[in-house]
Amino acid sequence: MPPIQGPMTKLFSALLAISLAGCGIAPQTSLVAKRSTLMKARSLTAESLYPLEPGARWQYQTTSRSGDDPERPGPVQVFTLVQVGAASGSMQAVMERRFGDRQMPSTLIERTSDSVTLSRYQKPEDGSITVLKWPLTPGASWPGRTWPQAQETIQYAGTESIRVPAGTYEAARMDHLIRYQTGSTDELHYWYAPGVGMVKAIEGLTVDLGQGPVLHQVTCELTSYAVASGSVGLEP
């Protein structure tokens, strides 16, 4: 989980749902926060929104865009739980992540009844981020990460219907806002579906490589989610 080194100097490289990055274009789906009242409370638990089944595997298709350039397909991302166990009143899991042919650093997941926290596996010095926090009330917010030049806030926006290759889900949406000392901002958006986990992410970072600031964006959409008893969506 590398720190962001200023508002326009570091281009992210992969999805943060488990690797922690940033984004900047608003989702194209229409948010209806009131839908959260229609979802049964038990479906919005930490156990449901962030399932930790041994051997579980999520696969995502990605697309990317830089500035006004056309959107282009990106590498497939695969997340796999390789260790799951109970520890001190919480569930912990180690997730391996692949971004195309690249093996990314593993993520440690800690899930309690009222939060889900992510960090780099065996590297606590890199810090952590609480991506889900209860109670989930539309508009509720909490601190994310902090860097010398930036600070992050996470907000639960409510629920909305999200269509991805794996299907259509009524998902809880989390908005991440990164504010820089310069006054500029970047945004991230994540959707978590009960019983499945993250189904979509829009991530981006505004960088300046000497020709003015440009927004680089990656969108990830679930194509399949498999557990020992079966799977949903499209298998590779």
Residue frames as a rotation matrix with the C-alpha (Angstrom) as fourth column:
MET 1
0.580 0.815 0.000 0.00
0.815 -0.580 0.000 0.00
0.000 0.000 -1.000 0.00
PRO 2
-0.456 -0.874 0.168 2.44
0.875 -0.475 -0.093 2.69
0.161 0.104 0.981 -1.17
PRO 3
-0.072 0.426 -0.902 1.79
0.515 -0.759 -0.399 6.27
-0.854 -0.493 -0.164 -0.04
ILE 4
0.656 0.281 0.701 0.59
0.741 -0.418 -0.526 8.83
0.146 0.864 -0.482 -2.54
GLN 5
-0.239 -0.881 -0.408 3.48
0.868 -0.382 0.317 11.22
-0.436 -0.278 0.856 -3.16
GLY 6
-0.772 0.004 -0.636 1.64
-0.124 -0.982 0.144 14.44
-0.624 0.190 0.758 -3.92
PRO 7
0.123 0.989 -0.083 -1.46
-0.276 -0.046 -0.960 15.24
-0.953 0.140 0.267 -6.00
MET 8
0.883 0.264 -0.388 0.01
-0.408 0.022 -0.913 14.82
-0.233 0.964 0.127 -9.46
THR 9
0.061 -0.977 -0.206 3.20
-0.998 -0.061 -0.002 12.81
-0.010 0.206 -0.979 -9.23
LYS 10
-0.813 -0.378 0.443 2.34
-0.422 0.907 -0.002 9.12
-0.401 -0.188 -0.897 -8.84
LEU 11
-0.160 0.747 -0.645 0.18
-0.887 0.178 0.426 7.02
0.433 0.640 0.634 -11.15
PHE 12
0.104 0.231 0.967 -1.57
-0.747 0.660 -0.077 4.14
-0.657 -0.715 0.242 -9.44
SER 13
-0.692 -0.475 -0.544 -1.06
-0.718 0.531 0.450 0.65
0.075 0.702 -0.708 -10.81
ALA 14
-0.774 0.383 -0.505 -3.88
0.207 0.906 0.369 -1.60
0.599 0.181 -0.780 -9.58
LEU 15
0.173 0.978 0.112 -7.26
0.000 -0.114 0.993 -2.00
0.985 -0.172 -0.020 -7.96
LEU 16
-0.673 -0.444 0.591 -7.49
-0.537 -0.256 -0.804 -1.10
0.508 -0.859 -0.066 -4.32
ALA 17
0.566 0.821 0.073 -10.37
-0.599 0.348 0.721 -3.02
0.567 -0.452 0.689 -3.24
ILE 18
0.934 -0.297 -0.198 -7.67
0.348 0.632 0.692 -4.86
-0.080 -0.716 0.694 -2.09
SER 19
0.081 -0.989 0.122 -4.65
0.982 0.059 -0.177 -2.92
0.168 0.134 0.977 -3.10
LEU 20
0.359 0.190 -0.914 -5.64
0.673 -0.731 0.113 0.63
-0.646 -0.656 -0.391 -2.24
ALA 21
-0.655 -0.540 0.529 -5.55
0.756 -0.463 0.464 3.34
-0.005 0.703 0.711 -4.98
GLY 22
-0.431 0.488 -0.759 -7.59
0.193 -0.772 -0.606 6.41
-0.882 -0.407 0.238 -6.07
CYS 23
-0.422 0.399 0.814 -10.10
0.898 0.306 0.315 7.62
-0.124 0.864 -0.488 -8.72
GLY 24
-0.762 -0.035 -0.647 -11.72
0.172 -0.974 -0.150 10.62
-0.625 -0.225 0.748 -10.29
ILE 25
-0.808 0.576 -0.125 -14.85
-0.384 -0.353 0.853 10.22
0.447 0.737 0.506 -12.47
ALA 26
-0.402 0.728 0.556 -18.33
-0.786 0.037 -0.617 9.94
-0.470 -0.685 0.557 -11.05
PRO 27
-0.730 0.176 0.660 -20.16
0.276 0.960 0.051 6.65
-0.624 0.220 -0.750 -11.62
GLN 28
-0.902 0.389 -0.188 -22.55
-0.344 -0.384 0.857 6.57
0.261 0.837 0.480 -14.56
THR 29
-0.423 0.792 -0.441 -25.26
0.670 0.601 0.436 4.66
0.610 -0.111 -0.785 -12.70
SER 30
-0.092 0.497 0.863 -27.95
-0.326 -0.834 0.446 6.63
0.941 -0.240 0.238 -10.87
LEU 31
-0.905 -0.294 -0.308 -27.61
0.196 0.355 -0.914 6.50
0.378 -0.887 -0.264 -7.10
VAL 32
0.150 0.949 0.276 -30.80
-0.281 -0.226 0.933 6.02
0.948 -0.218 0.232 -5.13
ALA 33
-0.770 -0.571 0.283 -29.80
-0.396 0.081 -0.915 6.21
0.499 -0.817 -0.288 -1.49
LYS 34
-0.107 0.810 0.576 -33.34
-0.989 -0.029 -0.142 5.48
-0.099 -0.585 0.805 -0.37
ARG 35
0.373 0.239 -0.896 -32.96
-0.500 0.866 0.023 1.95
0.782 0.440 0.443 -1.71
SER 36
-0.702 -0.704 -0.109 -30.90
-0.260 0.395 -0.881 1.17
0.663 -0.590 -0.460 1.36
THR 37
-0.505 0.590 0.630 -34.14
-0.808 -0.067 -0.585 1.17
-0.302 -0.805 0.511 3.34
LEU 38
0.520 0.731 -0.441 -35.48
-0.844 0.518 -0.136 -1.57
0.129 0.443 0.887 1.08
MET 39
-0.055 -0.623 -0.780 -32.56
-0.284 0.759 -0.586 -3.91
0.957 0.189 -0.219 1.72
LYS 40
0.865 0.371 -0.339 -32.91
0.168 0.423 0.890 -6.09
0.474 -0.827 0.304 4.77
ALA 41
0.657 -0.624 0.424 -30.50
-0.753 -0.564 0.338 -5.06
0.028 -0.541 -0.840 7.49
ARG 42
0.553 -0.465 0.692 -29.06
-0.125 0.774 0.620 -8.55
-0.824 -0.430 0.370 7.75
SER 43
0.761 -0.259 0.594 -27.88
0.646 0.382 -0.661 -8.36
-0.055 0.887 0.458 4.12
LEU 44
0.635 -0.527 0.565 -25.64
-0.112 -0.786 -0.608 -5.39
0.764 0.323 -0.558 4.90
THR 45
0.923 -0.362 0.131 -23.50
-0.069 0.180 0.981 -7.08
-0.379 -0.915 0.141 7.53
ALA 46
0.137 -0.959 -0.247 -19.71
-0.904 -0.223 0.365 -7.28
-0.405 0.173 -0.898 7.38
GLU 47
-0.375 -0.264 0.889 -19.95
-0.094 0.965 0.246 -11.03
-0.922 0.009 -0.387 6.84
SER 48
0.466 0.660 0.589 -22.26
0.553 0.302 -0.776 -10.57
-0.690 0.688 -0.224 3.86
LEU 49
0.959 -0.047 -0.278 -20.61
-0.218 -0.751 -0.623 -7.60
-0.180 0.658 -0.731 2.14
TYR 50
0.121 -0.969 -0.213 -17.09
-0.959 -0.059 -0.278 -9.00
0.257 0.238 -0.937 2.60
PRO 51
0.943 0.311 0.121 -17.37
-0.332 0.912 0.240 -12.81
-0.036 -0.266 0.963 2.54
LEU 52
-0.053 -0.997 0.055 -14.25
-0.999 0.052 -0.013 -14.74
0.010 -0.055 -0.998 3.51
GLU 53
0.888 0.361 0.284 -14.73
-0.345 0.932 -0.106 -18.28
-0.303 -0.004 0.953 2.25
PRO 54
-0.011 -0.953 0.303 -11.53
-0.254 0.296 0.921 -20.37
-0.967 -0.067 -0.245 2.04
GLY 55
-0.558 -0.343 0.755 -10.45
0.564 0.510 0.649 -20.63
-0.608 0.789 -0.091 -1.58
ALA 56
0.556 0.821 -0.130 -12.88
0.482 -0.447 -0.754 -17.97
-0.677 0.356 -0.644 -2.79
ARG 57
-0.584 -0.752 0.306 -11.89
0.646 -0.203 0.735 -16.40
-0.491 0.627 0.605 -6.11
TRP 58
0.524 0.682 -0.510 -13.01
0.210 -0.684 -0.699 -13.15
-0.825 0.259 -0.501 -7.73
GLN 59
-0.449 -0.646 0.617 -12.21
0.819 -0.022 0.573 -12.28
-0.357 0.763 0.539 -11.34
TYR 60
0.376 0.515 -0.770 -12.59
0.215 -0.857 -0.468 -8.77
-0.901 0.010 -0.433 -12.81
GLN 61
0.196 -0.301 0.933 -12.36
0.963 -0.120 -0.241 -7.33
0.184 0.946 0.267 -16.29
THR 62
0.011 -0.265 -0.964 -10.70
0.509 -0.829 0.234 -3.91
-0.861 -0.493 0.126 -16.47
THR 63
0.459 0.015 0.888 -10.80
0.806 -0.426 -0.410 -0.93
0.372 0.904 -0.208 -18.76
SER 64
-0.103 -0.568 -0.817 -8.65
0.755 -0.579 0.308 2.19
-0.647 -0.585 0.488 -18.57
ARG 65
0.610 0.284 0.740 -8.69
0.697 -0.636 -0.331 5.75
0.377 0.718 -0.585 -19.84
SER 66
-0.349 -0.733 -0.584 -6.24
0.839 -0.522 0.153 8.65
-0.417 -0.436 0.797 -19.75
GLY 67
-0.779 0.081 -0.622 -7.73
-0.149 -0.987 0.058 12.12
-0.609 0.138 0.781 -20.07
ASP 68
0.146 0.864 -0.481 -9.93
-0.747 -0.222 -0.626 12.37
-0.648 0.451 0.613 -23.15
ASP 69
-0.738 -0.468 -0.486 -8.42
-0.673 0.562 0.481 9.31
0.049 0.682 -0.730 -24.83
PRO 70
0.196 0.827 -0.526 -10.77
-0.679 0.502 0.536 6.45
0.708 0.252 0.660 -25.78
GLU 71
0.385 0.015 0.923 -11.35
-0.806 0.493 0.328 3.76
-0.450 -0.870 0.202 -23.19
ARG 72
-0.013 -0.454 -0.891 -9.26
-0.748 0.596 -0.292 0.64
0.664 0.662 -0.347 -23.77
PRO 73
0.872 0.359 -0.334 -9.36
-0.102 0.800 0.591 -2.90
0.480 -0.481 0.734 -22.33
GLY 74
0.090 -0.846 0.525 -6.93
-0.954 -0.225 -0.200 -3.75
0.287 -0.483 -0.827 -19.58
PRO 75
-0.741 -0.469 -0.481 -5.54
-0.334 0.878 -0.343 -6.87
0.583 -0.093 -0.807 -17.89
VAL 76
0.401 0.808 -0.432 -7.77
0.014 0.466 0.885 -9.33
0.916 -0.361 0.175 -16.06
GLN 77
-0.433 -0.480 0.763 -7.54
-0.778 -0.229 -0.585 -9.10
0.456 -0.847 -0.274 -12.26
VAL 78
0.281 0.462 -0.841 -7.91
0.073 0.864 0.498 -12.16
0.957 -0.201 0.209 -10.06
PHE 79
-0.242 -0.261 0.934 -8.20
-0.901 -0.297 -0.317 -12.17
0.361 -0.918 -0.163 -6.26
THR 80
0.227 0.260 -0.939 -7.93
-0.015 0.965 0.264 -15.46
0.974 -0.046 0.223 -4.35
LEU 81
0.522 -0.020 0.852 -8.23
-0.841 -0.177 0.511 -16.17
0.141 -0.984 -0.109 -0.62
VAL 82
0.063 -0.615 -0.786 -5.36
-0.271 0.748 -0.606 -18.48
0.961 0.251 -0.119 0.35
GLN 83
-0.789 -0.249 -0.561 -5.66
0.450 0.388 -0.805 -18.33
0.418 -0.887 -0.194 4.15
VAL 84
-0.022 0.812 0.583 -8.73
-0.411 -0.539 0.735 -17.82
0.912 -0.223 0.345 6.32
GLY 85
-0.331 -0.077 -0.940 -9.00
0.683 0.668 -0.295 -18.14
0.651 -0.740 -0.169 10.09
ALA 86
0.770 0.618 0.159 -10.35
0.275 -0.545 0.792 -16.68
0.576 -0.566 -0.590 13.32
ALA 87
-0.344 -0.903 -0.257 -8.15
0.750 -0.100 -0.654 -14.49
0.565 -0.418 0.711 15.54
SER 88
-0.868 -0.118 -0.482 -9.01
0.449 -0.598 -0.664 -12.47
-0.210 -0.793 0.572 18.67
GLY 89
-0.156 0.925 -0.346 -12.69
0.345 -0.278 -0.897 -11.98
-0.926 -0.259 -0.276 17.94
SER 90
0.201 0.191 -0.961 -12.19
-0.752 -0.599 -0.277 -11.31
-0.628 0.778 0.023 14.24
MET 91
0.742 -0.054 0.669 -11.82
0.435 0.798 -0.418 -13.18
-0.511 0.600 0.615 10.96
GLN 92
0.143 -0.759 -0.635 -8.56
-0.576 -0.586 0.570 -12.77
-0.805 0.284 -0.521 9.11
ALA 93
0.756 0.083 0.649 -7.67
0.427 0.688 -0.586 -13.77
-0.495 0.721 0.485 5.57
VAL 94
-0.324 -0.857 -0.401 -4.76
-0.109 -0.387 0.916 -13.43
-0.940 0.341 0.032 3.18
MET 95
0.767 0.625 0.146 -5.67
0.137 0.063 -0.989 -12.54
-0.627 0.778 -0.037 -0.38
GLU 96
-0.441 -0.855 0.272 -3.37
0.467 0.040 0.884 -13.09
-0.766 0.517 0.382 -3.34
ARG 97
0.585 0.630 -0.511 -3.85
-0.045 -0.604 -0.796 -10.71
-0.810 0.489 -0.325 -6.27
ARG 98
-0.401 -0.650 0.646 -2.88
0.709 0.226 0.668 -10.97
-0.580 0.725 0.370 -9.91
PHE 99
0.395 0.406 -0.824 -3.05
-0.242 -0.820 -0.519 -8.09
-0.886 0.404 -0.226 -12.37
GLY 100
0.683 -0.167 -0.711 -2.67
-0.693 0.158 -0.703 -9.70
0.230 0.973 -0.007 -15.77
ASP 101
0.508 -0.592 -0.625 0.66
0.242 0.795 -0.556 -11.54
0.826 0.132 0.547 -15.65
ARG 102
-0.384 -0.704 0.597 1.84
-0.349 -0.488 -0.800 -9.59
0.855 -0.516 -0.058 -12.60
GLN 103
0.106 0.318 -0.942 1.72
0.803 0.531 0.270 -11.03
0.586 -0.786 -0.199 -9.10
MET 104
0.147 0.026 0.989 0.80
-0.249 -0.967 0.062 -8.13
0.957 -0.255 -0.135 -6.81
PRO 105
-0.852 -0.449 0.269 1.59
-0.343 0.093 -0.935 -7.86
0.394 -0.889 -0.233 -3.07
SER 106
-0.395 0.711 -0.582 -0.77
0.646 0.665 0.374 -9.93
0.653 -0.229 -0.722 -0.92
THR 107
-0.313 0.423 0.850 -3.41
-0.514 -0.828 0.223 -8.23
0.799 -0.367 0.477 1.23
LEU 108
-0.889 0.113 -0.444 -4.31
0.428 0.549 -0.718 -8.98
0.163 -0.828 -0.537 4.83
ILE 109
-0.239 0.898 0.370 -8.04
-0.228 -0.423 0.877 -8.66
0.944 0.125 0.306 5.52
GLU 110
-0.953 0.048 -0.300 -9.39
0.301 0.283 -0.911 -8.29
0.041 -0.958 -0.284 9.05
ARG 111
-0.364 0.909 0.202 -13.16
-0.166 -0.277 0.947 -8.47
0.917 0.311 0.252 9.45
THR 112
-0.972 0.210 -0.100 -15.05
0.133 0.146 -0.980 -7.84
-0.191 -0.967 -0.170 12.68
SER 113
-0.209 0.973 0.103 -18.79
0.933 0.230 -0.277 -7.41
-0.293 0.038 -0.955 13.22
ASP 114
0.682 0.535 -0.499 -18.49
0.439 -0.845 -0.306 -3.65
-0.585 -0.010 -0.811 12.64
SER 115
0.474 -0.524 -0.707 -15.59
-0.683 -0.726 0.081 -3.11
-0.556 0.444 -0.702 10.24
VAL 116
0.802 -0.401 0.443 -13.41
0.570 0.734 -0.369 -4.46
-0.177 0.548 0.817 7.43
THR 117
0.649 -0.670 -0.361 -9.77
-0.504 -0.734 0.456 -3.33
-0.570 -0.115 -0.814 7.41
LEU 118
0.913 -0.368 0.178 -7.16
0.372 0.567 -0.735 -3.97
0.170 0.737 0.654 4.72
SER 119
0.577 -0.808 -0.123 -3.37
-0.608 -0.525 0.596 -3.81
-0.546 -0.269 -0.794 4.91
ARG 120
0.245 -0.602 -0.760 -0.30
-0.766 0.361 -0.533 -5.19
0.595 0.712 -0.372 3.19
TYR 121
0.950 0.121 -0.288 0.35
0.032 0.879 0.475 -8.75
0.311 -0.460 0.832 4.36
GLN 122
0.513 -0.753 -0.412 3.29
0.853 0.392 0.345 -8.89
-0.099 -0.528 0.843 6.80
LYS 123
-0.554 -0.686 0.472 4.04
0.691 -0.695 -0.199 -5.19
0.465 0.216 0.859 6.29
PRO 124
0.334 0.771 -0.543 2.18
0.941 -0.300 0.154 -3.32
-0.044 -0.562 -0.826 9.05
GLU 125
-0.378 -0.561 -0.737 4.52
0.512 -0.789 0.338 -0.36
-0.771 -0.250 0.586 8.62
ASP 126
-0.902 0.065 0.428 2.73
0.381 -0.350 0.856 0.42
0.205 0.934 0.291 5.36
GLY 127
-0.770 0.637 0.046 -0.46
-0.572 -0.656 -0.492 1.26
-0.283 -0.405 0.869 7.26
SER 128
-0.738 0.619 0.269 -4.04
0.635 0.772 -0.032 0.12
-0.228 0.148 -0.962 6.79
ILE 129
-0.822 0.570 0.019 -7.45
-0.517 -0.759 0.396 1.32
0.240 0.315 0.918 5.64
THR 130
-0.627 0.730 0.272 -10.94
0.220 0.501 -0.837 0.59
-0.747 -0.465 -0.475 7.00
VAL 131
-0.982 0.189 -0.017 -13.02
-0.058 -0.210 0.976 0.19
0.181 0.959 0.217 3.85
LEU 132
-0.058 0.993 -0.105 -16.30
0.124 0.112 0.986 -0.69
0.991 0.044 -0.130 5.59
LYS 133
-0.971 -0.231 -0.054 -17.55
0.094 -0.165 -0.982 0.54
0.218 -0.959 0.182 8.94
TRP 134
-0.135 0.978 -0.158 -20.85
0.609 0.208 0.766 0.06
0.782 0.007 -0.624 10.75
PRO 135
0.028 0.895 0.445 -23.51
0.446 0.387 -0.807 1.24
-0.895 0.221 -0.388 11.32
LEU 136
-0.839 -0.244 0.486 -24.09
0.535 -0.211 0.818 1.78
-0.097 0.947 0.308 7.59
THR 137
0.262 0.868 -0.422 -26.33
0.607 -0.488 -0.627 4.82
-0.750 -0.091 -0.655 7.41
PRO 138
0.331 -0.145 0.932 -26.39
0.890 -0.279 -0.359 6.76
0.313 0.949 0.037 4.12
GLY 139
0.684 -0.165 0.711 -24.09
-0.114 -0.986 -0.120 9.75
0.721 0.001 -0.693 4.56
ALA 140
0.915 -0.395 0.077 -22.04
-0.012 0.166 0.986 8.18
-0.403 -0.903 0.147 7.36
SER 141
0.668 -0.743 -0.035 -18.31
-0.178 -0.114 -0.977 8.82
0.723 0.659 -0.208 6.92
TRP 142
0.872 -0.489 -0.028 -15.01
0.171 0.251 0.953 7.96
-0.459 -0.836 0.302 8.56
PRO 143
0.363 -0.814 -0.453 -11.29
-0.792 -0.526 0.310 8.68
-0.491 0.247 -0.836 8.03
GLY 144
0.975 -0.189 -0.118 -9.35
0.076 0.778 -0.623 6.71
0.209 0.599 0.773 5.44
ARG 145
0.281 -0.949 -0.140 -5.62
0.958 0.285 -0.013 7.02
0.052 -0.131 0.990 4.94
THR 146
0.946 -0.089 -0.311 -3.44
-0.030 -0.981 0.190 10.02
-0.322 -0.171 -0.931 5.65
TRP 147
0.320 -0.882 0.347 -0.26
0.920 0.202 -0.337 11.08
0.227 0.427 0.875 3.83
PRO 148
-0.450 -0.554 -0.700 2.01
0.716 -0.692 0.088 14.10
-0.533 -0.462 0.709 4.36
GLN 149
-0.965 0.007 -0.260 0.29
-0.152 -0.828 0.540 15.88
-0.211 0.561 0.800 1.46
ALA 150
-0.452 0.843 -0.292 -3.19
-0.495 0.035 0.868 14.37
0.742 0.537 0.402 1.44
GLN 151
-0.816 0.307 0.490 -6.02
-0.363 0.387 -0.847 12.96
-0.450 -0.869 -0.204 3.52
GLU 152
-0.781 0.518 -0.350 -8.81
-0.064 0.491 0.869 10.54
0.621 0.701 -0.350 2.64
THR 153
-0.551 0.715 0.431 -12.44
-0.664 -0.063 -0.745 10.38
-0.505 -0.696 0.510 3.76
ILE 154
-0.945 0.291 -0.152 -14.74
0.146 0.789 0.597 7.42
0.294 0.542 -0.788 3.11
GLN 155
-0.572 0.815 0.098 -18.52
-0.719 -0.440 -0.538 7.79
-0.395 -0.378 0.837 2.94
TYR 156
-0.731 0.479 0.487 -21.36
0.525 0.850 -0.048 5.30
-0.437 0.220 -0.872 2.62
ALA 157
-0.918 0.303 -0.257 -23.61
-0.394 -0.777 0.491 6.68
-0.051 0.552 0.833 -0.11
GLY 158
0.091 0.972 0.215 -26.45
-0.796 0.201 -0.571 4.15
-0.599 -0.119 0.792 0.03
THR 159
-0.379 -0.180 0.908 -27.36
0.231 0.932 0.281 1.32
-0.896 0.316 -0.311 -2.32
GLU 160
0.104 0.404 -0.909 -28.03
-0.848 -0.442 -0.293 1.12
-0.520 0.801 0.296 -6.03
SER 161
0.777 0.216 0.591 -28.54
0.099 0.885 -0.455 -1.43
-0.621 0.412 0.667 -8.76
ILE 162
0.002 -0.874 -0.486 -25.26
-0.798 -0.294 0.526 -2.25
-0.603 0.386 -0.698 -10.52
ARG 163
0.951 0.267 0.152 -24.97
-0.109 0.755 -0.646 -4.33
-0.288 0.598 0.748 -13.70
VAL 164
-0.054 -0.990 -0.132 -21.65
-0.864 -0.020 0.503 -6.06
-0.500 0.141 -0.854 -14.38
PRO 165
-0.316 -0.085 -0.945 -20.73
-0.788 0.578 0.212 -9.09
0.528 0.812 -0.250 -16.52
ALA 166
-0.978 -0.090 -0.190 -21.38
0.027 0.842 -0.538 -11.43
0.209 -0.531 -0.821 -13.57
GLY 167
-0.246 0.953 -0.175 -24.97
0.915 0.288 0.282 -10.15
0.320 -0.090 -0.943 -13.20
THR 168
-0.116 0.323 0.939 -27.06
-0.100 -0.945 0.312 -7.37
0.988 -0.057 0.141 -11.69
TYR 169
-0.346 -0.131 -0.929 -26.72
0.846 0.385 -0.369 -6.64
0.406 -0.914 -0.022 -7.97
GLU 170
0.775 0.446 0.448 -28.25
0.103 -0.788 0.607 -4.34
0.624 -0.424 -0.656 -5.40
ALA 171
0.088 -0.922 -0.378 -24.97
0.832 0.277 -0.481 -3.09
0.548 -0.272 0.791 -3.99
ALA 172
0.780 0.022 -0.626 -23.75
0.480 -0.663 0.574 -0.80
-0.403 -0.748 -0.528 -1.21
ARG 173
0.516 -0.566 0.643 -21.65
0.527 -0.382 -0.759 2.06
0.675 0.731 0.101 -2.59
MET 174
0.505 -0.485 -0.714 -18.63
0.650 -0.330 0.684 3.55
-0.567 -0.810 0.148 -0.82
ASP 175
0.794 -0.241 0.558 -17.17
0.284 -0.664 -0.692 6.85
0.537 0.708 -0.459 -2.01
HIS 176
0.256 -0.807 -0.532 -13.55
0.880 -0.033 0.474 7.72
-0.400 -0.589 0.702 -1.18
LEU 177
0.908 0.000 0.419 -12.45
0.195 -0.886 -0.421 11.35
0.371 0.464 -0.804 -1.41
ILE 178
0.117 -0.936 -0.332 -8.76
0.981 0.056 0.187 12.27
-0.156 -0.348 0.924 -1.31
ARG 179
0.976 0.176 0.130 -8.09
0.187 -0.980 -0.074 15.94
0.114 0.096 -0.989 -0.57
TYR 180
0.120 -0.990 0.068 -4.65
0.916 0.084 -0.392 17.36
0.383 0.109 0.917 -1.28
GLN 181
-0.110 -0.265 -0.958 -2.96
0.734 -0.672 0.101 20.32
-0.671 -0.692 0.268 0.36
THR 182
-0.956 -0.271 0.118 -3.21
0.268 -0.631 0.728 22.12
-0.123 0.727 0.675 -2.97
GLY 183
-0.429 0.877 -0.218 -7.02
-0.592 -0.455 -0.665 22.01
-0.682 -0.156 0.714 -2.75
SER 184
-0.299 0.291 -0.909 -7.43
-0.848 0.355 0.393 19.48
0.437 0.888 0.141 -5.56
THR 185
0.030 0.402 0.915 -9.20
-0.737 0.628 -0.251 16.16
-0.675 -0.667 0.315 -5.06
ASP 186
-0.698 -0.070 -0.713 -9.37
-0.553 0.685 0.474 12.62
0.455 0.725 -0.517 -6.41
GLU 187
0.102 0.837 0.537 -12.21
-0.964 0.217 -0.155 10.13
-0.247 -0.502 0.829 -5.94
LEU 188
-0.940 -0.228 -0.253 -12.70
-0.277 0.944 0.178 6.37
0.198 0.237 -0.951 -5.71
HIS 189
0.008 0.985 0.175 -15.97
-1.000 0.010 -0.010 4.46
-0.012 -0.175 0.985 -5.89
TYR 190
-0.932 -0.311 -0.187 -16.62
-0.303 0.951 -0.069 0.88
0.199 -0.008 -0.980 -4.78
TRP 191
0.106 0.994 0.013 -19.73
-0.927 0.095 0.363 -1.30
0.360 -0.050 0.932 -4.82
TYR 192
-0.917 -0.362 0.170 -20.21
-0.399 0.809 -0.431 -4.31
0.018 -0.463 -0.886 -2.52
ALA 193
-0.052 0.924 -0.379 -23.02
-0.704 0.235 0.670 -6.82
0.708 0.301 0.639 -3.07
PRO 194
0.168 0.186 0.968 -24.41
-0.916 0.393 0.083 -9.03
-0.365 -0.901 0.237 -0.26
GLY 195
0.703 0.109 0.703 -23.07
-0.108 0.993 -0.046 -12.57
-0.703 -0.044 0.710 -0.46
VAL 196
0.820 -0.400 0.410 -20.52
0.529 0.257 -0.809 -11.69
0.218 0.880 0.422 -3.16
GLY 197
0.042 -0.820 -0.571 -18.31
0.725 -0.368 0.582 -8.81
-0.688 -0.439 0.579 -2.06
MET 198
-0.241 -0.187 -0.952 -16.91
-0.289 -0.923 0.254 -6.15
-0.926 0.337 0.169 -4.36
VAL 199
0.307 0.443 0.842 -18.63
0.677 0.521 -0.521 -6.18
-0.669 0.730 -0.140 -7.76
LYS 200
0.559 -0.134 0.818 -17.34
0.672 -0.505 -0.542 -2.93
0.486 0.853 -0.192 -9.24
ALA 201
0.228 -0.511 -0.829 -14.71
0.628 -0.574 0.526 -0.24
-0.744 -0.640 0.190 -8.69
ILE 202
0.723 -0.151 0.675 -13.87
0.483 -0.589 -0.648 3.01
0.495 0.794 -0.353 -10.43
GLU 203
0.500 -0.662 -0.558 -10.40
0.589 -0.213 0.780 4.26
-0.635 -0.719 0.284 -9.53
GLY 204
0.606 -0.339 0.719 -8.27
0.594 -0.408 -0.693 7.07
0.528 0.848 -0.045 -10.82
LEU 205
0.253 -0.578 -0.776 -5.48
0.703 -0.441 0.558 9.48
-0.664 -0.687 0.295 -10.04
THR 206
0.987 0.034 0.155 -4.74
0.126 -0.761 -0.637 12.91
0.096 0.648 -0.755 -11.48
VAL 207
0.293 -0.952 -0.088 -1.06
0.682 0.144 0.716 13.17
-0.669 -0.270 0.692 -12.40
ASP 208
0.917 -0.122 -0.380 1.14
-0.315 -0.806 -0.502 15.73
-0.245 0.580 -0.777 -14.11
LEU 209
0.480 -0.764 0.432 3.99
0.702 0.629 0.332 14.38
-0.526 0.144 0.838 -16.21
GLY 210
-0.539 -0.760 -0.362 5.02
0.462 -0.627 0.627 17.82
-0.704 0.171 0.689 -17.41
GLN 211
-0.901 0.269 0.341 2.18
0.237 -0.353 0.905 18.58
0.364 0.896 0.254 -19.81
GLY 212
-0.435 0.761 0.481 -0.54
-0.798 -0.573 0.184 19.51
0.416 -0.304 0.857 -17.34
PRO 213
-0.586 0.242 0.773 -2.75
-0.538 0.597 -0.595 17.41
-0.606 -0.765 -0.219 -15.06
VAL 214
-0.383 0.459 -0.802 -4.39
-0.684 0.443 0.580 14.34
0.621 0.770 0.145 -16.59
LEU 215
0.122 0.516 0.848 -6.91
-0.900 0.417 -0.125 12.00
-0.418 -0.748 0.516 -14.99
HIS 216
-0.652 -0.318 -0.688 -5.96
-0.556 0.818 0.149 8.33
0.516 0.480 -0.710 -15.34
GLN 217
-0.006 0.800 0.600 -8.87
-0.965 0.152 -0.213 6.00
-0.262 -0.581 0.771 -14.60
VAL 218
-0.890 -0.154 -0.429 -9.35
-0.263 0.942 0.209 2.26
0.372 0.299 -0.879 -14.26
THR 219
0.077 0.947 0.312 -12.78
-0.997 0.065 0.047 0.59
0.025 -0.314 0.949 -14.05
CYS 220
-0.927 -0.353 -0.127 -13.05
-0.340 0.934 -0.114 -2.98
0.159 -0.063 -0.985 -12.75
GLU 221
0.068 0.996 0.058 -16.18
-0.992 0.061 0.112 -5.13
0.108 -0.065 0.992 -13.09
LEU 222
-0.325 -0.152 0.934 -16.81
-0.546 0.836 -0.054 -8.59
-0.772 -0.527 -0.354 -11.69
THR 223
-0.228 0.235 -0.945 -16.97
-0.884 0.357 0.302 -11.41
0.409 0.904 0.126 -14.24
SER 224
0.285 0.370 -0.884 -17.06
0.021 0.920 0.392 -14.34
0.958 -0.130 0.255 -11.81
TYR 225
-0.168 -0.282 0.945 -17.05
-0.965 -0.148 -0.216 -15.21
0.201 -0.948 -0.248 -8.12
ALA 226
0.263 0.178 -0.948 -16.36
-0.240 0.964 0.114 -18.84
0.934 0.198 0.297 -7.20
VAL 227
-0.021 -0.249 0.968 -16.38
-0.995 0.098 0.004 -20.70
-0.096 -0.963 -0.250 -3.89
ALA 228
-0.853 -0.419 0.312 -16.02
-0.416 0.906 0.080 -24.37
-0.317 -0.062 -0.947 -3.05
SER 229
-0.351 0.814 0.462 -19.76
0.278 0.562 -0.779 -24.99
-0.894 -0.145 -0.424 -3.49
GLY 230
0.307 0.488 0.817 -20.10
0.926 0.046 -0.375 -23.22
-0.220 0.872 -0.438 -6.84
SER 231
-0.773 -0.598 -0.212 -19.83
0.506 -0.783 0.362 -19.89
-0.383 0.172 0.908 -8.61
VAL 232
0.488 0.850 -0.198 -21.77
0.477 -0.450 -0.755 -16.97
-0.731 0.273 -0.625 -10.03
GLY 233
0.467 -0.262 -0.844 -21.11
-0.568 -0.821 -0.060 -15.13
-0.678 0.507 -0.532 -13.25
LEU 234
0.876 -0.167 -0.453 -18.83
-0.385 0.325 -0.864 -16.03
0.291 0.931 0.220 -16.13
GLU 235
0.617 -0.719 0.318 -15.99
0.136 0.496 0.858 -18.48
-0.775 -0.486 0.404 -15.67
PRO 236
0.073 -0.674 -0.735 -12.80
-0.805 -0.474 0.355 -17.89
-0.588 0.566 -0.577 -17.69
